[in-house]
């Protein structure tokens, strides 16, 4: 593909600067997120794309809002353990179920108990020169995260604390169940030990009352940089077409700016559910771009642990081949914590891969914190990611 991604580096970096200056942080389903969506729609239309907005409803505060509630249930369960062990079991089981389904499996488990709000996915379509035989969706998310206090103050040490804090409910849950079934009293030494362990774990669990704030971080690398890359894809392909270069022969390219990723992938879920049939009817794949700030950490994600999603081996290999052909050093990695929008598409049977320029071996200081600013985004990371995506699209379009 005769497109030099470096030629669009200043444009993409400038887009990040402009949005951060004119719009700022973008809470899921907020007016600021919609302002970004309208800005993107205007840009993409100027490139000649067919653009439309797809509104949807979700409960954006549920995904993290249950965490203090789960911590409260743990506290009450631990107190109940000594007097009403079966109630302890029920409360602890409720805390564990919320954590398992809502946070770890990205299910909308407690969402109906939280306020409803409207998000908007922005969709731009660039059609090929000849017949459409396949479709490539290039996605990134518009919103930025609430600041995670534990991550900001504790950094990588927050990981084991999180694991212990979220798993701790298993202690009163099984302890309360066994104690109620056996009819054990306070004279039972073994069951008393379980109770004291639950009490001892509470200071760690209690930190979850302060796990996150409702202050929204700038979101430069997560994922405004990704938004700039997919906009770079739209600009590069449309300008090549304008200049008479038929870069796309049989591949329809869809640039997709999704809402509410930080609220549990809600925008991607709504889009995947609404378009599942058409994505299956025409061979479709998804190249998801997230966490772009340092090209020295070019990462190809093959699996997402929380959601049990394995990305398409063919797309993973294609990304590796394209990176290698450009002489890029890359990492093939699993995401151990959290999930990306690609999960929503993989779960409806669409081949996916997630592409990052982010160090995933640790909690980097600018991930979900106030430090996610443009100063921590290397301009070269944008052009490296853009080149990788364009090269992959070219290879996919050349398939028979």
C-alpha positions as CSV (number, residue, x, y, z in Angstrom):
1,X,0.0,0.0,0.0
2,X,1.7,3.3,-1.1
3,X,0.8,5.1,2.1
4,X,3.4,6.5,4.4
5,X,1.8,6.6,7.8
6,X,4.5,9.1,9.1
7,X,2.9,11.7,6.8
8,X,-0.2,11.6,9.1
9,X,1.7,11.7,12.4
10,X,1.3,15.4,13.0
11,X,-2.4,15.3,12.0
12,X,-3.1,12.5,14.5
13,X,-1.1,14.1,17.3
14,X,-2.8,17.4,16.6
15,X,-6.2,15.7,16.9
16,X,-5.3,14.4,20.3
17,X,-4.2,17.9,21.4
18,X,-7.3,19.6,20.0
19,X,-9.7,17.2,21.7
20,X,-8.0,17.5,25.0
21,X,-8.0,21.3,24.8
22,X,-11.5,21.8,23.4
23,X,-13.3,18.9,25.0
24,X,-11.2,17.4,27.8
25,X,-12.0,14.2,29.7
26,X,-14.9,12.2,28.4
27,X,-17.0,10.3,30.9
28,X,-19.0,7.4,29.5
29,X,-22.4,8.6,28.0
30,X,-21.6,12.2,28.9
31,X,-22.1,15.3,26.9
32,X,-18.4,15.6,26.4
33,X,-18.2,12.1,24.9
34,X,-21.0,13.1,22.5
35,X,-19.1,16.3,21.6
36,X,-16.2,14.1,20.6
37,X,-18.5,11.9,18.6
38,X,-19.9,14.9,16.7
39,X,-16.4,16.2,16.1
40,X,-15.4,12.8,14.6
41,X,-18.5,12.7,12.5
42,X,-17.7,16.1,11.0
43,X,-14.1,15.1,10.3
44,X,-15.0,11.8,8.7
45,X,-17.7,13.3,6.5
46,X,-15.1,15.8,5.3
47,X,-13.1,12.8,4.1
48,X,-16.0,11.5,2.1
49,X,-17.1,8.7,4.4
50,X,-20.8,7.7,4.9
51,X,-21.2,8.6,8.6
52,X,-24.0,7.9,11.0
53,X,-24.5,7.9,14.8
54,X,-26.0,4.9,16.6
55,X,-27.5,5.9,20.0
56,X,-28.1,3.3,22.7
57,X,-29.0,3.0,26.3
58,X,-26.9,1.5,29.1
59,X,-26.2,2.0,32.9
60,X,-22.7,3.3,32.8
61,X,-22.1,3.7,36.5
62,X,-22.9,0.0,37.3
63,X,-19.6,-1.4,36.1
64,X,-17.6,0.1,38.9
65,X,-20.3,1.5,41.1
66,X,-21.0,-2.0,42.6
67,X,-17.5,-2.2,44.1
68,X,-18.2,-0.1,47.3
69,X,-21.5,-2.0,47.7
70,X,-19.6,-5.3,47.5
71,X,-17.2,-4.1,50.2
72,X,-20.1,-3.1,52.4
73,X,-21.7,-6.6,51.9
74,X,-18.4,-8.1,53.0
75,X,-18.3,-6.0,56.1
76,X,-21.9,-7.0,57.1
77,X,-21.2,-10.6,56.2
78,X,-18.2,-10.7,58.4
79,X,-20.2,-9.4,61.3
80,X,-23.1,-11.8,60.6
81,X,-20.7,-14.7,60.6
82,X,-20.6,-14.9,64.4
83,X,-24.4,-14.7,64.9
84,X,-26.2,-15.6,61.6
85,X,-23.8,-17.7,59.5
86,X,-26.3,-18.4,56.8
87,X,-27.0,-14.7,56.4
88,X,-23.2,-14.3,56.2
89,X,-23.1,-16.9,53.4
90,X,-25.9,-15.1,51.4
91,X,-24.2,-11.6,51.8
92,X,-20.8,-12.8,50.9
93,X,-22.2,-14.8,48.0
94,X,-23.8,-11.6,46.7
95,X,-20.6,-9.7,46.9
96,X,-18.7,-12.5,45.1
97,X,-21.4,-12.8,42.4
98,X,-21.4,-9.1,41.7
99,X,-17.6,-9.1,41.4
100,X,-17.6,-12.3,39.2
101,X,-20.3,-11.3,36.8
102,X,-20.0,-7.6,36.6
103,X,-16.3,-6.9,36.9
104,X,-14.6,-10.2,35.8
105,X,-17.0,-11.4,33.2
106,X,-18.4,-8.1,31.9
107,X,-22.0,-9.1,32.3
108,X,-24.7,-6.5,33.0
109,X,-25.5,-8.2,36.3
110,X,-26.5,-5.3,38.6
111,X,-27.0,-2.7,35.9
112,X,-30.8,-2.3,36.3
113,X,-30.1,-0.9,39.8
114,X,-28.1,2.0,38.4
115,X,-29.2,5.1,36.4
116,X,-29.7,4.7,32.7
117,X,-27.9,7.0,30.2
118,X,-27.5,7.4,26.5
119,X,-24.3,6.7,24.6
120,X,-23.6,7.1,20.9
121,X,-21.4,5.0,18.6
122,X,-20.0,6.8,15.6
123,X,-19.8,4.8,12.4
124,X,-18.0,5.8,9.2
125,X,-18.0,3.6,6.1
126,X,-15.5,3.7,3.2
127,X,-16.5,1.5,0.3
128,X,-14.1,-0.1,-2.1
129,X,-13.6,0.5,-5.8
130,X,-15.2,-2.8,-6.9
131,X,-17.6,-5.2,-5.3
132,X,-17.7,-5.6,-1.5
133,X,-16.5,-9.1,-0.6
134,X,-15.3,-8.5,2.9
135,X,-15.4,-5.9,5.7
136,X,-12.8,-4.7,8.1
137,X,-13.9,-2.8,11.2
138,X,-11.2,-0.6,12.8
139,X,-12.4,0.4,16.3
140,X,-11.3,2.6,19.2
141,X,-13.3,4.0,22.2
142,X,-14.2,7.6,22.8
143,X,-14.6,7.7,26.6
144,X,-11.9,8.0,29.2
145,X,-11.8,6.3,32.6
146,X,-12.6,7.4,36.1
147,X,-9.3,7.7,38.0
148,X,-8.4,4.5,39.9
149,X,-7.1,5.7,43.3
150,X,-5.4,2.5,44.1
151,X,-3.6,2.4,40.8
152,X,-2.4,6.0,41.1
153,X,-1.1,5.8,44.7
154,X,0.0,2.1,44.9
155,X,1.0,1.6,41.2
156,X,2.0,-2.1,40.5
157,X,1.5,-3.0,44.2
158,X,-2.2,-2.5,43.6
159,X,-2.5,-5.7,41.6
160,X,-2.0,-8.2,44.5
161,X,-4.1,-6.0,46.7
162,X,-6.9,-6.0,44.1
163,X,-6.7,-9.8,43.8
164,X,-6.9,-10.3,47.6
165,X,-9.6,-7.7,48.0
166,X,-11.9,-9.2,45.4
167,X,-11.3,-12.8,46.3
168,X,-11.7,-12.3,50.0
169,X,-15.4,-12.8,49.9
170,X,-14.8,-16.5,49.4
171,X,-13.7,-16.8,53.0
172,X,-17.0,-15.7,54.7
173,X,-19.0,-17.2,51.9
174,X,-17.7,-20.8,52.4
175,X,-17.1,-20.3,56.1
176,X,-20.7,-19.1,56.6
177,X,-22.1,-21.9,54.5
178,X,-20.2,-24.7,56.3
179,X,-20.8,-23.2,59.7
180,X,-24.6,-23.0,59.1
181,X,-24.6,-26.6,57.8
182,X,-22.7,-28.1,60.6
183,X,-24.3,-26.0,63.3
184,X,-21.0,-25.0,64.7
185,X,-20.9,-22.6,67.7
186,X,-18.5,-20.0,68.9
187,X,-16.7,-22.9,70.8
188,X,-15.5,-24.3,67.4
189,X,-11.8,-23.3,67.2
190,X,-11.6,-24.0,63.4
191,X,-14.6,-21.9,62.5
192,X,-13.3,-19.1,64.8
193,X,-10.1,-19.0,62.8
194,X,-12.1,-18.6,59.6
195,X,-13.9,-15.7,61.2
196,X,-10.7,-14.0,62.4
197,X,-9.2,-14.4,58.9
198,X,-12.3,-12.6,57.4
199,X,-11.8,-9.8,59.9
200,X,-8.1,-9.7,59.1
201,X,-8.8,-9.3,55.4
202,X,-11.2,-6.5,55.9
203,X,-8.6,-3.7,55.8
204,X,-7.7,-4.8,52.3
205,X,-11.3,-5.2,51.2
206,X,-12.1,-1.8,52.8
207,X,-9.7,-0.2,50.3
208,X,-12.4,-0.9,47.7
209,X,-14.5,1.9,49.2
210,X,-11.9,4.2,47.6
211,X,-11.0,2.1,44.6
212,X,-12.0,4.8,42.1
213,X,-13.1,8.3,42.1
214,X,-15.7,9.9,39.8
215,X,-13.0,12.3,38.4
216,X,-12.5,11.5,34.8
217,X,-8.9,11.3,33.5
218,X,-7.8,13.0,30.3
219,X,-7.6,9.7,28.4
220,X,-4.9,10.7,26.0
221,X,-3.5,7.2,25.4
222,X,-6.6,5.4,26.6
223,X,-8.0,5.8,24.1
224,X,-7.9,9.2,22.4
225,X,-4.7,8.1,20.7
226,X,-6.6,5.1,19.3
227,X,-9.3,7.4,18.1
228,X,-6.7,9.5,16.3
229,X,-5.3,6.3,14.6
230,X,-8.7,5.1,13.2
231,X,-9.3,8.7,12.0
232,X,-5.9,8.5,10.4
233,X,-7.0,5.3,8.7
234,X,-10.1,7.1,7.3
235,X,-8.0,10.1,6.2
236,X,-5.2,8.1,4.5
237,X,-7.6,5.8,2.6
238,X,-9.9,8.6,1.5
239,X,-7.0,10.8,0.3
240,X,-5.5,7.9,-1.6
241,X,-8.9,7.3,-3.3
242,X,-9.1,11.0,-4.1
243,X,-5.7,10.9,-5.7
244,X,-6.7,8.1,-7.9
245,X,-5.1,5.2,-6.0
246,X,-7.6,2.4,-5.8
247,X,-6.2,1.0,-2.5
248,X,-9.3,-1.0,-1.6
249,X,-10.5,-3.4,-4.2
250,X,-13.0,-5.5,-2.5
251,X,-12.9,-4.5,1.2
252,X,-15.3,-2.2,2.9
253,X,-13.6,-0.4,5.8
254,X,-15.7,0.7,8.8
255,X,-14.2,3.1,11.3
256,X,-16.0,2.7,14.6
257,X,-15.7,5.1,17.5
258,X,-17.5,3.3,20.3
259,X,-19.0,4.8,23.5
260,X,-18.7,3.5,27.0
261,X,-15.8,1.1,26.9
262,X,-14.8,2.2,30.3
263,X,-18.3,1.4,31.5
264,X,-17.8,-2.3,30.7
265,X,-17.6,-2.4,26.9
266,X,-21.3,-1.3,26.7
267,X,-21.0,0.6,23.4
268,X,-19.2,-2.3,21.6
269,X,-21.7,-4.8,23.1
270,X,-24.6,-2.8,21.7
271,X,-23.0,-2.5,18.3
272,X,-22.0,-6.1,18.1
273,X,-25.5,-7.2,19.1
274,X,-27.2,-4.9,16.6
275,X,-25.0,-5.9,13.7
276,X,-24.2,-9.5,14.5
277,X,-26.3,-10.9,11.5
278,X,-24.8,-8.6,8.9
279,X,-21.3,-9.2,10.2
280,X,-21.9,-12.9,9.8
281,X,-23.5,-12.5,6.4
282,X,-20.4,-10.7,5.0
283,X,-16.9,-11.9,6.1
284,X,-16.0,-9.4,8.7
285,X,-13.0,-8.9,11.1
286,X,-12.2,-6.3,13.7
287,X,-8.9,-4.6,14.3
288,X,-9.3,-2.9,17.7
289,X,-6.8,-0.2,18.7
290,X,-6.4,0.7,22.3
291,X,-3.7,2.1,24.7
292,X,-1.3,3.8,22.3
293,X,1.5,5.8,23.8
294,X,4.9,4.1,23.2
295,X,5.8,2.3,20.0
296,X,8.6,0.5,21.9
297,X,5.8,-1.6,23.5
298,X,4.0,-2.6,20.3
299,X,1.8,-5.4,21.5
300,X,-0.5,-7.9,19.7
301,X,-3.1,-9.3,22.1
302,X,-4.0,-12.9,21.5
303,X,-6.2,-13.5,24.6
304,X,-8.2,-11.6,27.3
305,X,-8.2,-13.5,30.5
306,X,-11.2,-12.0,32.3
307,X,-13.6,-12.7,29.5
308,X,-12.0,-16.0,28.3
309,X,-11.8,-14.5,24.8
310,X,-9.1,-15.8,22.4
311,X,-8.5,-13.6,19.4
312,X,-8.4,-14.9,15.9
313,X,-5.1,-16.8,15.3
314,X,-5.0,-15.7,11.7
315,X,-5.3,-12.0,12.5
316,X,-2.8,-12.3,15.3
317,X,-0.3,-13.9,12.8
318,X,-1.1,-11.3,10.2
319,X,-0.3,-8.5,12.7
320,X,3.0,-10.2,13.6
321,X,3.9,-10.6,9.9
322,X,3.1,-7.0,9.1
323,X,5.1,-5.8,12.1
324,X,8.0,-8.0,11.1
325,X,8.0,-6.8,7.5
326,X,8.4,-3.2,8.8
327,X,11.2,-4.3,11.1
328,X,9.2,-3.6,14.2
329,X,9.9,-5.4,17.5
330,X,6.6,-6.5,19.0
331,X,5.2,-8.5,21.9
332,X,2.5,-11.1,21.7
333,X,0.6,-10.8,25.0
334,X,-2.4,-11.8,27.0
335,X,-4.4,-9.1,28.9
336,X,-4.5,-10.4,32.5
337,X,-6.7,-7.6,33.9
338,X,-9.7,-6.0,32.2
339,X,-10.9,-6.4,28.6
340,X,-11.1,-4.5,25.3
341,X,-13.9,-3.8,22.9
342,X,-12.7,-6.6,20.8
343,X,-14.3,-9.0,23.4
344,X,-17.8,-7.9,22.4
345,X,-17.2,-8.9,18.7
346,X,-15.4,-12.1,19.5
347,X,-18.4,-13.2,21.7
348,X,-20.7,-13.0,18.7
349,X,-18.3,-15.0,16.5
350,X,-16.5,-12.2,14.6
351,X,-12.7,-12.7,14.2
352,X,-10.8,-10.1,16.2
353,X,-7.5,-8.8,17.4
354,X,-6.5,-6.0,19.7
355,X,-3.4,-3.9,19.0
356,X,-1.6,-1.8,21.6
357,X,1.4,0.4,22.1
358,X,1.3,-0.1,25.8
359,X,3.4,-1.9,28.4
360,X,1.0,-4.6,29.6
361,X,3.5,-6.2,32.0
362,X,2.8,-3.7,34.7
363,X,0.4,-0.9,35.7
364,X,2.1,2.0,34.0
365,X,1.6,5.3,35.8
366,X,-0.5,6.9,33.0
367,X,-3.1,4.0,32.9
368,X,-6.4,5.1,34.4
369,X,-4.8,8.0,36.3
370,X,-4.5,11.8,36.0
371,X,-1.2,11.2,34.2
372,X,-2.8,10.0,31.0
373,X,-1.9,13.2,29.3
374,X,-0.5,14.0,25.9
375,X,2.9,14.5,27.3
376,X,3.0,10.8,27.9
377,X,2.1,9.9,24.3
378,X,5.0,9.6,21.9
379,X,4.0,10.9,18.4
380,X,5.8,8.0,16.8
381,X,3.5,5.6,18.5
382,X,0.6,6.9,16.4
383,X,2.3,6.5,13.1
384,X,3.6,3.1,14.0
385,X,0.1,1.9,14.9
386,X,-1.4,3.5,11.8
387,X,1.1,1.8,9.5
388,X,0.4,-1.6,11.1
389,X,-3.3,-1.2,10.7
390,X,-3.0,0.1,7.1
391,X,-0.7,-2.8,6.2
392,X,-3.1,-5.3,7.7
393,X,-6.0,-3.9,5.7
394,X,-3.9,-4.1,2.5
395,X,-3.1,-7.8,3.2
396,X,-6.8,-8.6,4.0
397,X,-8.0,-6.8,0.9
398,X,-5.5,-8.8,-1.2
399,X,-7.0,-12.1,-0.1
400,X,-8.9,-14.2,-2.7
